[in-house]
Amino acid sequence: MQYTKKSDGFTLIEVMIVVIIVGILASIALPSYRSYVRRGKIQEATTNLSTARIKMEQFFQDNRTYVNYVDASCVPVPPITTAIISSNKYFTYSCVSAAATYTITATGNASQDMSGYIYDIDESNNKDSTVPGGASVTCWISKKGDSC
């Protein structure tokens, strides 16, 4: 009587090849995914800065000054109850204002893997940004290697 051996499973070599292929695909996909997520986080800063600029300009239209609208952390001073910056999960915001000028800055939170990202806007709608490993540029960029 002759027994035939039936193969039920994978050999160690086959499993190792699959693990190596998955590792190679993950090493390519993970940096791209992180970059994609980081670009999504940057939208918080650019959106909040644009919204803050609009509110600052509305205040200026009514009062002919930017003074006394916000404190240093971009929170409107009383009696105004609406906040300029409503969300600050990935960035912290600071404001500097004078009678005819202001600058609002968003600085990335290190705890959210956003350290080194800095975005500014002023009363003339001048936009500046700094990203890790890059110089400061006169526009808002969302990833390394971008330019104006």
C-alpha positions, 0 to 999 in steps of 0.5 A, a space after each residue: 500500500 502506497 501513501 500519498 502525502 497531501 500538502 496542507 499549508 504553506 512552507 516556511 519559505 513561502 511565508 517568508 517571501 510573503 512577509 518580505 513583500 508585505 514589508 516592502 509595500 509597507 515601507 513604500 506606502 507608510 511615508 506617503 500615508 504620513 505625508 497625506 495625513 500631515 497635509 490634512 492637518 495643515 488645512 486646520 492652520 490655513 482655514 483658521 488663519 483665513 477665517 481669522 483674517 476675515 473677522 479682523 477685517 470686519 472688525 476694522 471696517 466697523 472700528 477703523 483699528 485692529 487694536 482691542 479686537 484680540 488678545 495675544 492668543 487670538 481670543 476676541 476681547 469682551 464684549 465680542 463672544 465669537 472666537 476667531 480660532 475655534 479649533 487648535 488641535 494641531 496648531 497653536 495661534 498667536 496674534 499681534 495687532 496695532 492700529 493699522 496692522 496685525 499678524 496672526 501666526 499658527 505654529 505646529 504642535 509637537 505632540 501632533 507631529 507638526 513641529 516645525 510648521 509655521 504659517 502667518 498672515 497679515 493685514 495685507 493678506 501676505 502669507 508666509 510658511 515654514 516647513 521642516 527642512 525648508 526655508 521660509 517662503 511667501 506663500 502657504 505650502 503644504 508639504 516638503 518640496 513645494 514652492 510658491 
